[in-house]
Amino acid sequence: MASGDIADSVGIPRHLMSSHLAVLSRAGVVTARKTGRAVVYSIDRNRVSQLGRYISALGDVADSDTGADG
């Protein structure tokens, strides 16, 4: 999906979406390819899954550190 289309669909300015997508691209969460003047982004589902597992593990560690029953 083009960055402008993503920005329009979530209701934020296009320049902000481009900045956020650039960060996600550097992190490997999305891939970018230029098509004419547009940059089209795709999710790296494997990387997002890894990120989800990492975040879940962080929550487990935080719960065990605080004694929460999670």
PLY file of the C-alpha trace (Angstrom):
ply
format ascii 1.0
element vertex 70
property float x
property float y
property float z
element edge 69
property int vertex1
property int vertex2
end_header
0.00 0.00 0.00
1.31 3.47 -0.79
2.33 5.60 2.17
-0.17 8.33 1.26
-3.00 5.80 1.16
-1.98 4.43 4.56
-1.88 7.97 5.99
-5.31 8.76 4.60
-6.80 5.54 5.97
-5.55 6.18 9.52
-6.12 9.94 9.44
-2.64 11.33 9.96
-0.64 13.75 7.80
1.26 12.10 4.96
4.64 13.48 6.03
4.24 11.90 9.48
3.29 8.55 7.97
6.33 8.65 5.72
8.57 9.29 8.74
7.04 6.43 10.72
7.22 4.04 7.78
10.88 4.92 7.24
11.61 3.91 10.85
9.65 0.66 10.45
11.50 -0.03 7.21
14.91 0.43 8.87
13.74 -1.94 11.62
12.76 -4.54 9.02
9.08 -4.55 10.02
7.99 -3.31 6.59
9.62 -3.43 3.18
9.51 -0.52 0.78
9.69 -0.34 -2.98
9.46 2.70 -5.18
6.83 2.67 -7.91
7.04 5.88 -9.91
6.71 8.70 -7.40
5.02 6.54 -4.77
6.69 4.33 -2.19
4.72 1.13 -1.63
5.05 -0.64 1.72
4.43 -4.26 2.67
4.43 -5.87 6.09
7.10 -8.46 6.84
4.75 -10.85 8.63
7.60 -13.00 9.97
9.29 -9.97 11.52
5.98 -8.73 13.02
5.42 -12.19 14.52
8.92 -12.14 16.03
8.23 -8.69 17.44
4.96 -9.89 18.98
6.72 -12.81 20.68
9.40 -10.46 21.99
6.83 -8.03 23.40
4.93 -10.90 24.98
8.13 -12.17 26.60
8.84 -8.69 27.96
5.38 -8.68 29.53
6.06 -12.08 31.10
9.32 -10.79 32.59
7.61 -7.65 33.90
4.83 -9.74 35.45
7.29 -12.04 37.21
9.32 -9.07 38.47
6.23 -7.46 40.02
4.56 -10.63 41.19
1.51 -9.97 39.01
-0.77 -12.83 38.07
-0.89 -11.78 34.46
0 1
1 2
2 3
3 4
4 5
5 6
6 7
7 8
8 9
9 10
10 11
11 12
12 13
13 14
14 15
15 16
16 17
17 18
18 19
19 20
20 21
21 22
22 23
23 24
24 25
25 26
26 27
27 28
28 29
29 30
30 31
31 32
32 33
33 34
34 35
35 36
36 37
37 38
38 39
39 40
40 41
41 42
42 43
43 44
44 45
45 46
46 47
47 48
48 49
49 50
50 51
51 52
52 53
53 54
54 55
55 56
56 57
57 58
58 59
59 60
60 61
61 62
62 63
63 64
64 65
65 66
66 67
67 68
68 69
